[in-house]
Amino acid sequence: MSEAVTKPAMVIPQLIVGLGNPDPKYDQTRHNIGFAAVDALSRYWHIPITENRKFQGEYGEGIAPGGGKIRLLKPLTYMNRSGQSIQAVTSWYKLPPESVLVIYDDMDLPLGKTRLRLSGSAGGHNGMKSAIAHLSTQNFPRLRIGIGKPIGAANSDNSEAVSHVLGRFTVTETQLMSSVIQFMVECIELSLKQGVEKAMNLCNSRTIENSES
């Protein structure tokens, strides 16, 4: 007699975190695309976010498109201490790590690409290193938004990489990223209604391009 196969539980985000740096000089930079993503979700879902000192970030909560409660967070701790803010929220509301969806920039993904995963390493991203350290696990979903590599820069040239990550998008790139953010909202709404694993099929299969290209 064969044993019944237990179907893994559907992963539905309860807290969506966008990574970035709070100083005005970082506003609209590539490294702050996580902040831009949460700002967009706040607008689309009509969930205001305001500074919450207890959570060391900008925080808001409301009803998600799927009908459940959703929380939005932008840590104001600076990137390499993002986990402190995330842990403050998860500890207060007793949220399991797998209910936390973290959105952040990825230089290894080209512009127009997004990657949704259920778990994984930090991949050299300081914000994710902090999140993993404070949640004490790599097993939580994350959505990476491609920002591309600097044109003609060698992989070993760290100064080029830093200036690229902390630089702002060009006018053409800004138009493209607007479409990427809209697509990101679509992916997250699907994850809230049908689970992260289902949303991965949509999020990971499409490349967003400028309409005029």
BANUDO-599231 format. One line per 2 residues: number of its first residue (from 1); their letters; for each residue y, z, x of N, C-alpha, C. Coordinates in nm, 2 decimals, decimal comma. Layout:
BEGIN
NUM) A) Y:Z:X:Y:Z:X:Y:Z:X | ...
//
This chain:
BEGIN
1) MS) -0,12:0,00:0,09:0,00:0,00:0,00:0,12:0,00:0,09 | 0,21:-0,10:0,07:0,33:-0,11:0,15:0,44:-0,02:0,11
3) EA) 0,52:0,03:0,20:0,62:0,12:0,17:0,74:0,05:0,11 | 0,81:0,11:0,02:0,93:0,04:-0,04:1,04:0,03:0,07
5) VT) 1,11:-0,08:0,07:1,21:-0,10:0,17:1,34:-0,05:0,11 | 1,41:0,05:0,18:1,53:0,10:0,13:1,65:0,01:0,16
7) KP) 1,72:-0,03:0,06:1,83:-0,12:0,08:1,95:-0,04:0,13 | 2,02:-0,08:0,24:2,13:0,00:0,29:2,24:0,01:0,19
9) AM) 2,31:0,12:0,19:2,42:0,14:0,09:2,53:0,05:0,12 | 2,60:0,00:0,01:2,71:-0,09:0,03:2,83:-0,01:0,09
11) VI) 2,89:-0,07:0,19:3,00:-0,01:0,26:3,13:-0,05:0,19 | 3,20:0,04:0,12:3,32:0,02:0,06:3,43:0,10:0,12
13) PQ) 3,54:0,04:0,18:3,64:0,11:0,25:3,72:0,20:0,15 | 3,75:0,32:0,20:3,83:0,42:0,13:3,97:0,44:0,20
15) LI) 3,97:0,42:0,33:4,09:0,43:0,41:4,10:0,30:0,49 | 4,22:0,24:0,48:4,25:0,12:0,56:4,36:0,15:0,66
17) VG) 4,33:0,13:0,79:4,42:0,17:0,90:4,46:0,05:0,97 | 4,59:0,03:0,99:4,65:-0,08:1,07:4,70:-0,02:1,20
19) LG) 4,66:-0,07:1,32:4,70:-0,02:1,45:4,83:-0,09:1,50 | 4,91:-0,01:1,56:5,04:-0,06:1,62:5,11:0,05:1,69
21) NP) 5,23:0,02:1,73:5,32:0,11:1,80:5,45:0,13:1,72 | 5,49:0,26:1,70:5,60:0,28:1,61:5,74:0,25:1,66
23) DP) 5,77:0,24:1,79:5,90:0,21:1,84:5,95:0,08:1,79 | 6,08:0,07:1,75:6,14:-0,05:1,69:6,12:-0,17:1,79
25) KY) 6,11:-0,15:1,92:6,10:-0,26:2,01:5,97:-0,33:2,00 | 5,87:-0,27:1,93:5,74:-0,33:1,92:5,72:-0,40:1,78
27) DQ) 5,83:-0,39:1,70:5,82:-0,44:1,56:5,80:-0,60:1,57 | 5,71:-0,64:1,49:5,68:-0,79:1,48:5,61:-0,84:1,60
29) TR) 5,56:-0,76:1,70:5,49:-0,81:1,81:5,35:-0,84:1,78 | 5,28:-0,91:1,86:5,14:-0,95:1,84:5,05:-0,82:1,83
31) HN) 5,08:-0,72:1,92:5,01:-0,60:1,92:5,02:-0,52:1,79 | 5,12:-0,55:1,71:5,15:-0,47:1,59:5,10:-0,54:1,46
33) IG) 5,01:-0,64:1,48:4,96:-0,72:1,36:4,89:-0,62:1,26 | 4,83:-0,51:1,32:4,77:-0,42:1,23:4,87:-0,35:1,13
35) FA) 4,99:-0,32:1,19:5,10:-0,26:1,10:5,14:-0,37:1,00 | 5,15:-0,49:1,04:5,19:-0,60:0,95:5,09:-0,61:0,84
37) AV) 4,96:-0,60:0,87:4,86:-0,61:0,77:4,87:-0,50:0,67 | 4,89:-0,38:0,71:4,90:-0,27:0,61:5,02:-0,28:0,53
39) DA) 5,13:-0,33:0,59:5,26:-0,35:0,52:5,23:-0,45:0,40 | 5,15:-0,55:0,44:5,12:-0,66:0,34:5,04:-0,60:0,22
41) LS) 4,94:-0,52:0,26:4,85:-0,46:0,15:4,94:-0,37:0,07 | 5,03:-0,30:0,13:5,12:-0,21:0,05:5,20:-0,29:-0,05
43) RY) 5,25:-0,41:-0,01:5,33:-0,49:-0,10:5,24:-0,55:-0,21 | 5,13:-0,61:-0,17:5,04:-0,68:-0,26:4,99:-0,58:-0,37
45) WH) 4,95:-0,46:-0,33:4,89:-0,36:-0,42:4,99:-0,26:-0,48 | 5,12:-0,28:-0,44:5,22:-0,19:-0,49:5,19:-0,04:-0,47
47) IP) 5,15:-0,02:-0,34:5,12:0,12:-0,29:5,23:0,15:-0,19 | 5,33:0,23:-0,22:5,43:0,27:-0,12:5,37:0,36:-0,01
49) IT) 5,41:0,33:0,11:5,37:0,42:0,23:5,50:0,48:0,29 | 5,49:0,61:0,31:5,60:0,69:0,37:5,55:0,78:0,48
51) EN) 5,64:0,83:0,56:5,60:0,91:0,67:5,53:1,04:0,62 | 5,42:1,07:0,68:5,35:1,20:0,65:5,32:1,27:0,78
53) RK) 5,39:1,38:0,80:5,38:1,45:0,93:5,24:1,51:0,95 | 5,18:1,55:0,84:5,05:1,61:0,86:4,95:1,51:0,91
55) FQ) 4,97:1,38:0,87:4,88:1,28:0,91:4,93:1,20:1,03 | 5,04:1,24:1,09:5,10:1,17:1,20:5,11:1,02:1,19
57) GE) 5,15:0,98:1,06:5,16:0,84:1,04:5,23:0,81:0,91 | 5,25:0,68:0,88:5,29:0,64:0,75:5,17:0,62:0,66
59) YG) 5,18:0,69:0,54:5,06:0,70:0,46:5,09:0,68:0,31 | 5,00:0,62:0,24:5,01:0,60:0,09:4,88:0,59:0,03
61) EG) 4,87:0,62:-0,10:4,74:0,60:-0,17:4,77:0,55:-0,31 | 4,67:0,48:-0,36:4,68:0,42:-0,50:4,55:0,36:-0,54
63) IA) 4,55:0,28:-0,64:4,43:0,22:-0,70:4,41:0,08:-0,64 | 4,29:0,05:-0,58:4,26:-0,07:-0,52:4,23:-0,18:-0,63
65) PG) 4,23:-0,31:-0,59:4,19:-0,41:-0,68:4,06:-0,39:-0,74 | 3,96:-0,33:-0,67:3,83:-0,31:-0,72:3,82:-0,19:-0,82
67) GG) 3,94:-0,12:-0,84:3,94:-0,01:-0,94:3,93:0,13:-0,88 | 3,89:0,14:-0,75:3,87:0,27:-0,69:4,00:0,31:-0,62
69) KI) 4,00:0,43:-0,57:4,11:0,49:-0,49:4,11:0,43:-0,35 | 4,23:0,40:-0,30:4,24:0,34:-0,17:4,35:0,41:-0,09
71) RL) 4,34:0,43:0,03:4,44:0,50:0,12:4,48:0,40:0,23 | 4,61:0,40:0,26:4,66:0,31:0,36:4,73:0,40:0,47
73) LK) 4,71:0,36:0,60:4,76:0,44:0,71:4,81:0,35:0,82 | 4,93:0,39:0,87:4,98:0,33:1,00:5,01:0,45:1,09
75) PL) 4,92:0,47:1,19:4,94:0,58:1,28:5,08:0,57:1,36 | 5,15:0,68:1,37:5,28:0,68:1,44:5,27:0,75:1,57
77) TY) 5,14:0,76:1,62:5,11:0,83:1,75:5,12:0,75:1,87 | 5,16:0,62:1,86:5,14:0,52:1,96:4,99:0,48:1,98
79) MN) 4,97:0,36:2,02:4,84:0,30:2,01:4,73:0,38:2,07 | 4,75:0,43:2,19:4,64:0,50:2,26:4,60:0,64:2,21
81) RS) 4,67:0,68:2,10:4,64:0,81:2,04:4,62:0,79:1,89 | 4,59:0,66:1,85:4,57:0,63:1,70:4,47:0,72:1,64
83) GQ) 4,36:0,75:1,71:4,25:0,83:1,65:4,29:0,96:1,60 | 4,40:1,02:1,66:4,45:1,15:1,61:4,49:1,14:1,47
85) SI) 4,57:1,04:1,43:4,62:1,02:1,30:4,50:0,99:1,20 | 4,41:0,90:1,25:4,29:0,87:1,16:4,21:0,99:1,13
87) QA) 4,18:1,07:1,23:4,10:1,19:1,22:4,17:1,29:1,12 | 4,30:1,30:1,13:4,38:1,39:1,04:4,35:1,36:0,90
89) VT) 4,35:1,23:0,86:4,32:1,19:0,72:4,18:1,21:0,69 | 4,09:1,16:0,77:3,94:1,17:0,74:3,90:1,32:0,73
91) SW) 3,95:1,41:0,81:3,92:1,55:0,80:3,98:1,61:0,67 | 4,10:1,58:0,64:4,16:1,64:0,52:4,09:1,60:0,39
93) YK) 4,05:1,47:0,38:3,99:1,42:0,26:3,83:1,41:0,27 | 3,78:1,46:0,39:3,64:1,46:0,41:3,58:1,32:0,39
95) LP) 3,64:1,22:0,45:3,59:1,09:0,44:3,49:1,06:0,56 | 3,38:0,99:0,53:3,28:0,95:0,63:3,34:0,84:0,71
97) PE) 3,31:0,83:0,84:3,36:0,72:0,93:3,34:0,58:0,87 | 3,22:0,56:0,81:3,19:0,43:0,76:3,29:0,38:0,65
99) SV) 3,36:0,48:0,59:3,46:0,44:0,49:3,60:0,40:0,54 | 3,61:0,40:0,67:3,74:0,37:0,74:3,73:0,23:0,79
101) LV) 3,83:0,15:0,74:3,84:0,01:0,79:3,96:0,00:0,88 | 3,95:-0,04:1,00:4,06:-0,05:1,10:4,09:-0,19:1,13
103) IY) 4,22:-0,23:1,12:4,27:-0,36:1,14:4,35:-0,36:1,27 | 4,32:-0,46:1,36:4,39:-0,46:1,49:4,39:-0,60:1,55
105) DD) 4,47:-0,62:1,65:4,48:-0,75:1,72:4,37:-0,77:1,82 | 4,33:-0,90:1,84:4,23:-0,93:1,94:4,27:-1,06:2,01
107) MD) 4,29:-1,05:2,14:4,34:-1,16:2,23:4,22:-1,26:2,25 | 4,10:-1,21:2,23:3,98:-1,30:2,26:3,95:-1,39:2,14
109) LP) 4,02:-1,37:2,03:4,01:-1,45:1,91:4,13:-1,55:1,91 | 4,11:-1,67:1,88:4,23:-1,76:1,87:4,31:-1,74:1,75
111) LG) 4,43:-1,78:1,75:4,52:-1,77:1,63:4,45:-1,84:1,51 | 4,45:-1,78:1,39:4,39:-1,84:1,28:4,25:-1,79:1,25
113) KT) 4,19:-1,71:1,34:4,06:-1,66:1,32:4,06:-1,51:1,30 | 3,97:-1,46:1,21:3,96:-1,32:1,18:3,81:-1,29:1,20
115) RL) 3,78:-1,16:1,23:3,64:-1,12:1,24:3,63:-0,98:1,18 | 3,54:-0,97:1,08:3,51:-0,85:1,01:3,37:-0,80:1,06
117) RL) 3,36:-0,68:1,10:3,23:-0,62:1,15:3,21:-0,48:1,09 | 3,08:-0,44:1,08:3,05:-0,31:1,03:3,06:-0,20:1,14
119) SG) 3,05:-0,25:1,27:3,05:-0,15:1,38:3,07:-0,23:1,51 | 3,08:-0,16:1,62:3,10:-0,23:1,75:3,18:-0,15:1,85
121) SA) 3,19:-0,20:1,97:3,26:-0,13:2,07:3,42:-0,15:2,06 | 3,49:-0,09:2,15:3,64:-0,10:2,14:3,68:-0,23:2,20
123) GG) 3,60:-0,29:2,29:3,63:-0,42:2,35:3,76:-0,42:2,43 | 3,79:-0,30:2,49:3,90:-0,29:2,58:4,03:-0,26:2,50
125) HN) 4,03:-0,24:2,37:4,15:-0,21:2,29:4,17:-0,06:2,29 | 4,29:-0,02:2,34:4,31:0,12:2,35:4,32:0,20:2,22
127) GM) 4,37:0,13:2,11:4,37:0,19:1,98:4,23:0,22:1,93 | 4,14:0,12:1,95:4,01:0,14:1,91:3,93:0,24:1,99
129) KS) 3,96:0,25:2,12:3,90:0,35:2,20:3,93:0,49:2,15 | 4,06:0,51:2,11:4,10:0,64:2,05:4,03:0,66:1,91
131) AI) 4,02:0,56:1,83:3,96:0,57:1,70:3,81:0,61:1,71 | 3,74:0,54:1,80:3,60:0,57:1,83:3,58:0,72:1,88
133) AH) 3,67:0,76:1,97:3,66:0,89:2,03:3,68:1,00:1,92 | 3,78:0,98:1,83:3,81:1,08:1,73:3,72:1,08:1,61
135) LS) 3,66:0,96:1,58:3,56:0,96:1,48:3,42:0,99:1,53 | 3,41:1,00:1,66:3,28:1,03:1,73:3,17:0,93:1,69
137) TQ) 3,20:0,81:1,67:3,10:0,70:1,64:3,17:0,56:1,65 | 3,09:0,46:1,67:3,14:0,32:1,66:3,10:0,26:1,53
139) NF) 3,03:0,34:1,44:2,98:0,28:1,32:3,08:0,30:1,21 | 3,19:0,22:1,22:3,29:0,21:1,11:3,34:0,06:1,11
141) PR) 3,37:0,01:0,99:3,41:-0,13:0,99:3,55:-0,16:1,05 | 3,56:-0,28:1,10:3,69:-0,32:1,17:3,71:-0,47:1,14
143) LR) 3,84:-0,50:1,12:3,88:-0,64:1,10:3,98:-0,67:1,22 | 3,93:-0,77:1,30:4,01:-0,81:1,41:4,09:-0,94:1,37
145) IG) 4,21:-0,94:1,41:4,30:-1,06:1,38:4,33:-1,13:1,51 | 4,30:-1,25:1,53:4,32:-1,32:1,65:4,46:-1,35:1,68
147) IG) 4,50:-1,32:1,81:4,64:-1,35:1,85:4,64:-1,45:1,97 | 4,52:-1,49:2,01:4,51:-1,59:2,12:4,55:-1,53:2,26
149) KP) 4,52:-1,61:2,36:4,55:-1,58:2,49:4,68:-1,65:2,54 | 4,75:-1,59:2,64:4,87:-1,67:2,69:4,83:-1,80:2,75
151) IG) 4,91:-1,90:2,72:4,88:-2,04:2,76:4,88:-2,05:2,92 | 4,77:-2,09:2,97:4,76:-2,12:3,11:4,74:-1,99:3,20
153) AA) 4,73:-1,88:3,13:4,72:-1,75:3,21:4,57:-1,73:3,25 | 4,56:-1,68:3,38:4,42:-1,65:3,42:4,38:-1,52:3,36
155) NS) 4,25:-1,51:3,33:4,20:-1,39:3,27:4,23:-1,26:3,35 | 4,24:-1,28:3,48:4,26:-1,16:3,57:4,41:-1,12:3,57
157) DN) 4,50:-1,20:3,52:4,64:-1,17:3,53:4,68:-1,08:3,42 | 4,68:-0,95:3,45:4,70:-0,85:3,35:4,85:-0,85:3,30
159) SE) 4,94:-0,88:3,39:5,09:-0,88:3,35:5,11:-0,98:3,25 | 5,05:-1,10:3,26:5,06:-1,21:3,16:5,01:-1,16:3,03
161) AV) 4,89:-1,09:3,03:4,83:-1,05:2,91:4,91:-0,95:2,84 | 4,97:-0,85:2,92:5,05:-0,75:2,86:5,18:-0,81:2,79
163) SH) 5,24:-0,90:2,86:5,37:-0,96:2,80:5,33:-1,04:2,68 | 5,21:-1,10:2,68:5,17:-1,18:2,56:5,15:-1,09:2,44
165) VL) 5,07:-0,98:2,47:5,04:-0,89:2,36:5,16:-0,82:2,30 | 5,26:-0,79:2,39:5,38:-0,72:2,35:5,49:-0,81:2,31
167) GR) 5,46:-0,94:2,32:5,56:-1,04:2,28:5,56:-1,07:2,13 | 5,66:-1,15:2,08:5,66:-1,19:1,94:5,61:-1,33:1,92
169) FT) 5,56:-1,35:1,80:5,51:-1,48:1,76:5,62:-1,59:1,76 | 5,59:-1,71:1,80:5,68:-1,82:1,79:5,70:-1,85:1,64
171) VT) 5,80:-1,93:1,61:5,83:-1,97:1,47:5,71:-2,03:1,40 | 5,64:-2,12:1,48:5,52:-2,19:1,42:5,41:-2,09:1,40
173) ET) 5,39:-2,00:1,50:5,29:-1,90:1,49:5,31:-1,80:1,38 | 5,44:-1,77:1,36:5,47:-1,68:1,25:5,44:-1,74:1,11
175) QL) 5,46:-1,87:1,10:5,41:-1,94:0,97:5,26:-1,93:0,95 | 5,19:-1,95:1,06:5,05:-1,94:1,06:5,00:-1,80:1,03
177) MS) 5,06:-1,70:1,09:5,02:-1,56:1,07:5,04:-1,52:0,93 | 5,14:-1,57:0,86:5,17:-1,54:0,72:5,05:-1,58:0,64
179) SV) 4,99:-1,70:0,67:4,87:-1,75:0,60:4,75:-1,66:0,63 | 4,74:-1,62:0,76:4,63:-1,54:0,80:4,64:-1,40:0,73
181) IQ) 4,76:-1,35:0,72:4,77:-1,22:0,65:4,73:-1,23:0,50 | 4,77:-1,34:0,44:4,72:-1,37:0,30:4,57:-1,37:0,29
183) FM) 4,51:-1,44:0,38:4,36:-1,45:0,39:4,30:-1,32:0,41 | 4,36:-1,24:0,50:4,31:-1,10:0,53:4,31:-1,02:0,40
185) VE) 4,42:-1,03:0,32:4,42:-0,95:0,20:4,30:-0,99:0,11 | 4,28:-1,12:0,10:4,16:-1,18:0,02:4,03:-1,12:0,07
187) CI) 4,01:-1,12:0,20:3,89:-1,06:0,26:3,87:-0,91:0,23 | 3,98:-0,84:0,24:3,97:-0,69:0,22:3,95:-0,66:0,07
189) EL) 4,01:-0,74:-0,02:3,99:-0,72:-0,16:3,84:-0,75:-0,20 | 3,78:-0,85:-0,13:3,64:-0,87:-0,16:3,56:-0,76:-0,11
191) SL) 3,59:-0,70:0,01:3,52:-0,59:0,06:3,52:-0,47:-0,03 | 3,64:-0,45:-0,10:3,65:-0,34:-0,19:3,57:-0,36:-0,32
193) KQ) 3,55:-0,48:-0,36:3,48:-0,51:-0,48:3,33:-0,53:-0,46 | 3,29:-0,59:-0,34:3,15:-0,62:-0,32:3,09:-0,57:-0,19
195) GV) 3,17:-0,50:-0,12:3,13:-0,44:0,01:3,17:-0,52:0,13 | 3,17:-0,45:0,25:3,22:-0,52:0,37:3,12:-0,63:0,41
197) EK) 2,99:-0,61:0,40:2,89:-0,71:0,44:2,91:-0,84:0,37 | 2,94:-0,83:0,24:2,96:-0,95:0,16:3,09:-1,02:0,21
199) AM) 3,19:-0,94:0,23:3,32:-1,00:0,27:3,31:-1,06:0,41 | 3,22:-1,02:0,50:3,20:-1,08:0,63:3,18:-1,23:0,62
201) NL) 3,10:-1,27:0,52:3,07:-1,41:0,51:3,19:-1,50:0,49 | 3,29:-1,44:0,41:3,41:-1,52:0,39:3,50:-1,51:0,51
203) CN) 3,52:-1,38:0,56:3,62:-1,36:0,67:3,59:-1,42:0,80 | 3,46:-1,43:0,83:3,42:-1,48:0,96:3,39:-1,63:0,97
205) SR) 3,40:-1,70:0,85:3,36:-1,84:0,85:3,48:-1,94:0,85 | 3,60:-1,89:0,83:3,71:-1,98:0,81:3,81:-1,97:0,92
207) TI) 3,87:-2,08:0,95:3,98:-2,08:1,05:4,11:-2,12:0,97 | 4,21:-2,04:0,98:4,34:-2,07:0,91:4,42:-2,16:1,00
209) EN) 4,48:-2,27:0,94:4,56:-2,36:1,01:4,69:-2,38:0,94 | 4,80:-2,41:1,01:4,92:-2,44:0,94:4,91:-2,57:0,85
211) SE) 4,97:-2,57:0,74:4,95:-2,67:0,64:5,00:-2,81:0,69 | 5,10:-2,80:0,78:5,15:-2,93:0,83:5,07:-2,99:0,94
213) S) 4,97:-2,91:1,00:4,89:-2,96:1,11:4,77:-3,04:1,06
//
